[in-house]
Amino acid sequence: MKELRTVLALVAREKKDIWFSIVFGVLAGLTTVGLFGASGYLISKAALAPPLYTLIIVIAMVKLFGFTRALGRYVERLFSHRATFTILSHIRTRFFEMLEPEVPHIFRKYRSGDLLARVIGDVESLQNFFLRVYYPPIVLLIVFLSTIIFTTFFSWMLALLFFLGLVIVGVVIPFIATLKQRKSQYSVREGRGILSTKLAEWLYGFRDLKIYQKQEETEADLRESMETYEAAHERQQLQMAGGEGWNLLASLTATWAVVLVSVWQIGAGELDGIFLAMFIMISLMVFEDAGPMANVPRHLEDNRNAAERLFSLPGQTGRHSGDVSLEPSGPLSFSMENVTYSFPESLTPVLQDATISFPAGSKTAIVGASGSGKSTIQQLLLSMDVPEAGRIKVQDKDMQRVSQESVWKEVNAILQESHFFYGTVRDNLLLADEDADDRRMKEVLERVKLPHLSPEHPVEEKGGNLSGGEKQRLALARIYLKPARTWILDEPFSSVDVLTERELMQDFWETAVHDTVILISHNLKGLEQMDNIVVVEQGQVIEKGSYEELMEWKGYFYRMKQLENTLIG
Ligand SMILES: Nc1ncnc2c1ncn2[C@@H]1O[C@H](COP(=O)(O)OP(=O)(O)OP(=O)(O)O)[C@@H](O)[C@H]1O
C-alpha cells in the first residue's frame, strides 16, 4: 500500500467532499432499501384491503424515499465527481513537480512515449481510486449493516443470510477475481507503455524510416505491439465480465435463498407472510448495490500499479532549485571554479577542472571541436545541472543556492536546438513575452531577416515547416522580445548563410554592447572583438585569453585559425 501513500495524502486534502460523498451515499443507499422495502410491503398490504390511512402513510413513505433517494444520489455524484477531478489535478501537479527537476535527465532512463503513457493513462486510471475504491465500500458497509440490523427485528435467519451474502459478494468473489486478473492487468499496463513508446518513435522518425526503407518493418513491429496490447486488453475485459457475472449469480442465488428461507419461516409461523415481498425487494436492491464491489480489489491493484509507475518514476538525480533570488541588476556575471562534470553513464568526465570567469558586461567566446563540452558549459551556466566537483557562481552567489527561475529570467539563451510548438509564429513568440503585440512581433521578425513570416504564419510540430536557418532566426526573434541583458548563445547561426549571419551578428553586437555575452561557436571568424576566448578540448580548457593573446601564443587556437584560413583560402 505504500505506493498509494502519495495518492492517499492528495485525496485527504478533499475532506469536505469526502464527507459529503459518504453521507449522501449512505442516505441514497438507505432510502433505496427503504423505497423497495416499503414498495414490497405496500403491494402485500394493499392485497389485504387495509384502512385507507394505512395505504396513504405507506404511499407517502414510498414517495418520500423515492425523492430522497434521487436527491441523495445526485448530491453524492456531485461531490464524489468534484473530489475526483480535483484529486486528479493534484496528482498531475504533483507528478509534474517531481518530474520537472529531473528533466532532461529523465530521458536517459525513460522514453517520451512511456512518460506520456504514464501521465495520461496512469493518471486517468487513478480516477477510479476515489470513485470506486475509497468511499463506496464504506457506504456499502454502512447500508448493509443497517439492513442486517433492521432484518434482525423480523428474522435472525434472514439477517444471517444477508450477512453471508455480503461476505460472498463483497469479499470472496472479488478476491478470487483479483487473483485471476492480476497478470492480465500487468500485461495491459506494460503493453500500453511499449505501444505508446514505439508509436512516438515511429512518429518522430518517420522521415528517416522512409529514407532507409525501414517503414514497413517498423510498422509491422508496431502492429505486433498493438495486437499484443489489444489481446491483453480483451483478456482483461473478459475476466472482468466473468467476475461481474459470478457476482450477479451469487447475488441472485442469495435472493433465492432469502425467498426460500422466508417461505419456510412463514410456513413455520416464524415470519408474517406480509413481509415476504418486502424482503425479496430489499434483497434484490441490497445485492444489486453490492455488485460493483466485485471490481474494487481489481481497481485497487490497478491504482497501486499506476501510483507506483507515477511516483517512483524520477531518479532523484536532477537539479533542484535553490531559493535565493537574484536582484535584477543588469548583465550577470558568472564564474566556474575547477568544475568537473560527468553524465551518469559516461566513463570519463565531459568537463574537467574547468575554471572560467565571465564578468558582467564581458564578451566571451567558447570554441572547440565538436563534442569537446561547449554545450555542457551552457547547461551548467543555465543552472540545468550541478557539477560533480568545483563551484559555479552567478553574481558571486553559489549557483546551487540560487533559484533557477531567477537565473532564467535574467538570461536570454539560445540552445543548440530550439523547440517550436505547434501553432503560429505568434504563439511561439509569446513564449518570450506574453504582452508582445503584433507590431512588436513584426519588428523583430524584420530585424532577424524573416520579413516573410507574419505572426499568424502556421508552425508545425517542432517547427517542421521551417528551414534550419529560419528556425535559428525565429529563436533569435524570440529572445529579442525578452528584455534580459545576459546572452548565452549556442551556435545561433550555424545554419544561416554567411551574408545573413554577418548582418545578424552586427545587429546583435549593437544590441548587446553593454551586456554579458557568452557565445558558443565552431566558427572562429569575427572573434577579434571578444574580451575572452576560451578553447575547450576533450572537456578541458586548454587556452583562454583575448584574440591577440591567443594568436601571439601560437597554440591550438592559432593552429585552428591557420587551418581555417587555408581551407577557406
Ligand atoms: N545527455 C548526455 N548523456 C551522455 N553524454 C552526453 C550527453 N550529452 C552530451 N554528451 C556527451 O558529452 C560530450 C560533450 O557534449 P557537448 O554537447 O557539450 O559538446 P559540444 O562541444 O557542444 O559539441 P558540438 O559542438 O558538437 O555541439 C560529448 O562527448 C557528448 O557525447
Ligand as a Chemical Component Dictionary entry (heavy atoms), coordinates in Angstrom:
data_LIG
# 
_chem_comp.id                   LIG 
_chem_comp.type                 NON-POLYMER 
_chem_comp.pdbx_formal_charge   0 
_chem_comp.three_letter_code    LIG 
# 
loop_
_chem_comp_atom.comp_id 
_chem_comp_atom.atom_id 
_chem_comp_atom.alt_atom_id 
_chem_comp_atom.type_symbol 
_chem_comp_atom.charge 
_chem_comp_atom.model_Cartn_x 
_chem_comp_atom.model_Cartn_y 
_chem_comp_atom.model_Cartn_z 
_chem_comp_atom.pdbx_ordinal 
LIG N1  N1  N 0 22.805 13.605 -22.304 1  
LIG C1  C1  C 0 24.029 13.126 -22.463 2  
LIG N2  N2  N 0 24.368 11.949 -21.913 3  
LIG C2  C2  C 0 25.592 11.452 -22.036 4  
LIG N3  N3  N 0 26.570 12.063 -22.720 5  
LIG C3  C3  C 0 26.299 13.233 -23.299 6  
LIG C4  C4  C 0 25.016 13.833 -23.197 7  
LIG N4  N4  N 0 25.019 14.999 -23.860 8  
LIG C5  C5  C 0 26.272 15.131 -24.363 9  
LIG N5  N5  N 0 27.029 14.067 -24.017 10 
LIG C6  C6  C 0 28.439 13.869 -24.366 11 
LIG O1  O1  O 0 29.168 14.903 -23.756 12 
LIG C7  C7  C 0 30.210 15.323 -24.608 13 
LIG C8  C8  C 0 30.162 16.845 -24.730 14 
LIG O2  O2  O 0 28.954 17.199 -25.364 15 
LIG P1  P1  P 0 28.612 18.700 -25.711 16 
LIG O3  O3  O 0 27.260 18.703 -26.318 17 
LIG O4  O4  O 0 28.844 19.541 -24.517 18 
LIG O5  O5  O 0 29.698 19.009 -26.813 19 
LIG P2  P2  P 0 29.835 20.266 -27.750 20 
LIG O6  O6  O 0 31.233 20.737 -27.632 21 
LIG O7  O7  O 0 28.778 21.261 -27.502 22 
LIG O8  O8  O 0 29.607 19.564 -29.178 23 
LIG P3  P3  P 0 29.001 20.207 -30.515 24 
LIG O9  O9  O 0 29.909 21.296 -30.945 25 
LIG O10 O10 O 0 29.016 19.056 -31.462 26 
LIG O11 O11 O 0 27.632 20.656 -30.194 27 
LIG C9  C9  C 0 30.027 14.592 -25.916 28 
LIG O12 O12 O 0 31.011 13.551 -25.949 29 
LIG C10 C10 C 0 28.662 14.009 -25.845 30 
LIG O13 O13 O 0 28.616 12.757 -26.468 31 
# 
loop_
_chem_comp_bond.comp_id 
_chem_comp_bond.atom_id_1 
_chem_comp_bond.atom_id_2 
_chem_comp_bond.value_order 
_chem_comp_bond.pdbx_ordinal 
LIG N1  C1  SING 1  
LIG C1  N2  SING 2  
LIG C1  C4  DOUB 3  
LIG N2  C2  DOUB 4  
LIG C2  N3  SING 5  
LIG N3  C3  DOUB 6  
LIG C3  C4  SING 7  
LIG C3  N5  SING 8  
LIG C4  N4  SING 9  
LIG N4  C5  DOUB 10 
LIG C5  N5  SING 11 
LIG N5  C6  SING 12 
LIG C6  O1  SING 13 
LIG C6  C10 SING 14 
LIG O1  C7  SING 15 
LIG C7  C8  SING 16 
LIG C7  C9  SING 17 
LIG C8  O2  SING 18 
LIG O2  P1  SING 19 
LIG P1  O3  DOUB 20 
LIG P1  O4  SING 21 
LIG P1  O5  SING 22 
LIG O5  P2  SING 23 
LIG P2  O6  DOUB 24 
LIG P2  O7  SING 25 
LIG P2  O8  SING 26 
LIG O8  P3  SING 27 
LIG P3  O9  DOUB 28 
LIG P3  O10 SING 29 
LIG P3  O11 SING 30 
LIG C9  O12 SING 31 
LIG C9  C10 SING 32 
LIG C10 O13 SING 33 
# 
